[in-house]
Structures are given as C-alpha cells and as structure tokens.
C-alpha cells in the first residue's frame, strides 16, 4: 500500500517538474454569433407555455455560461389557427462560439 502511494506521489512530482518550464499561450482565432429560437406550446394555459420556455432558457444558460449574450421568452399568446397549440411562448437566445489556438512553449 505504501509503495503504491509513493509511486503515485512520484508521478505527480515528475509531472510538475516537466511542466515547470512550460508556457501555454491561448488566443481567440474566430468568434461566431449564433442564435436559437424555440417555440413552446400548451393546451392548458399561457403560464404553462411560459414556464416551459423559462425552464429551457435556464438550462441553456447553465450550459452556455459566459458565452450567452441574450435570452428572451415571449409572453404566452393565444393561438387560434393551430388546434394542437392553444397557447404559445417563443424562446430566443443569442450566444458566441469561439475557436481558440493554443501553443505550448518550453523554457529550458
């Protein structure tokens, strides 16, 4: 058991020593603004449609983090043309996708 611990500790030390003289440079190569629109339907109420929209926006916000620029949910609207969707809420979000280039330099 002690031997295994020493081997693991030695591995960590060697890794730290190997990276001690290394610089990592990261730069943004490209940024693309994207948008996504999703429609939420409810047969029961406008509040239900808005709640579903807000739940989706919350999940997207957690996933995108700082890449999220704007998010919006419309109020539940009464639809007369579509029988499958009595109340409708529209969710829209805008976010940025970035491409990075990373270079590693050794200073030995």
C-alpha positions as CSV (number, residue, x, y, z in Angstrom):
1,X,0.0,0.0,0.0
2,X,2.8,2.4,0.9
3,X,4.7,1.5,-2.4
4,X,1.6,2.4,-4.4
5,X,1.3,5.8,-2.6
6,X,5.0,6.5,-3.3
7,X,4.6,5.7,-7.0
8,X,1.6,8.0,-7.3
9,X,3.4,10.8,-5.4
10,X,6.4,10.3,-7.6
11,X,4.3,10.6,-10.7
12,X,2.8,13.9,-9.5
13,X,6.3,15.3,-8.8
14,X,7.6,14.3,-12.2
15,X,4.6,15.8,-14.0
16,X,5.0,19.1,-12.0
17,X,8.8,19.1,-12.9
18,X,8.1,18.5,-16.6
19,X,5.6,21.4,-16.8
20,X,7.7,23.8,-14.6
21,X,9.4,25.4,-17.6
22,X,6.4,25.5,-19.9
23,X,4.3,28.4,-21.0
24,X,0.9,27.9,-22.6
25,X,-0.5,30.7,-24.8
26,X,-4.1,30.7,-25.9
27,X,-5.6,33.1,-28.3
28,X,-9.0,33.5,-29.9
29,X,-8.9,32.8,-33.6
30,X,-12.6,33.2,-34.5
31,X,-15.9,34.3,-32.9
32,X,-19.3,33.5,-34.3
33,X,-22.5,34.8,-33.0
34,X,-25.3,32.2,-33.1
35,X,-29.0,32.4,-32.3
36,X,-31.6,29.8,-31.5
37,X,-35.4,30.1,-31.4
38,X,-37.7,27.5,-29.9
39,X,-41.5,27.5,-29.6
40,X,-43.3,26.1,-26.6
41,X,-46.9,25.1,-26.8
42,X,-49.6,24.4,-24.2
43,X,-53.2,23.4,-24.4
44,X,-53.8,24.4,-20.7
45,X,-52.6,27.9,-20.1
46,X,-50.2,30.7,-21.2
47,X,-48.4,30.3,-17.9
48,X,-47.6,26.7,-18.7
49,X,-46.1,27.7,-22.0
50,X,-44.0,30.5,-20.5
51,X,-42.8,28.1,-17.7
52,X,-41.6,25.6,-20.2
53,X,-39.8,28.3,-22.1
54,X,-38.2,29.7,-19.0
55,X,-37.1,26.2,-18.0
56,X,-35.4,25.7,-21.3
57,X,-33.7,29.1,-21.1
58,X,-32.4,28.3,-17.6
59,X,-30.9,25.0,-18.8
60,X,-29.3,26.8,-21.8
61,X,-27.9,29.5,-19.6
62,X,-26.2,26.9,-17.4
63,X,-24.7,25.1,-20.4
64,X,-23.5,28.2,-22.2
65,X,-22.3,30.2,-19.2
66,X,-20.5,33.3,-20.2
67,X,-20.9,32.6,-23.9
68,X,-24.6,33.5,-23.5
69,X,-25.3,37.1,-24.8
70,X,-29.0,37.5,-24.5
71,X,-32.1,35.4,-23.7
72,X,-35.8,36.1,-24.0
73,X,-39.1,34.4,-23.5
74,X,-42.2,35.9,-25.0
75,X,-45.5,36.1,-23.1
76,X,-47.9,33.3,-23.7
77,X,-50.0,34.1,-26.7
78,X,-53.4,32.7,-27.6
79,X,-53.3,30.9,-30.9
80,X,-56.5,30.5,-32.9
81,X,-55.1,28.8,-36.1
82,X,-53.4,25.7,-34.6
83,X,-55.6,23.4,-32.6
84,X,-52.5,21.4,-31.2
85,X,-51.1,24.6,-29.7
86,X,-53.6,26.8,-27.9
87,X,-51.1,28.9,-26.1
88,X,-47.6,29.6,-27.5
89,X,-44.4,31.1,-26.0
90,X,-41.3,31.7,-28.0
91,X,-37.8,31.5,-26.5
92,X,-34.8,33.1,-28.1
93,X,-31.2,33.2,-27.2
94,X,-28.0,34.5,-28.7
95,X,-24.6,33.2,-27.8
96,X,-21.0,33.3,-29.1
97,X,-18.9,30.4,-30.2
98,X,-15.2,30.9,-30.1
99,X,-12.3,29.0,-31.7
100,X,-9.0,29.0,-30.0
101,X,-5.4,28.3,-30.9
102,X,-3.1,27.0,-28.1
103,X,0.6,27.0,-28.3
104,X,3.0,25.4,-25.8
105,X,6.5,26.8,-25.3
106,X,9.3,25.2,-23.3
107,X,11.7,27.5,-21.4
108,X,14.6,25.1,-20.7
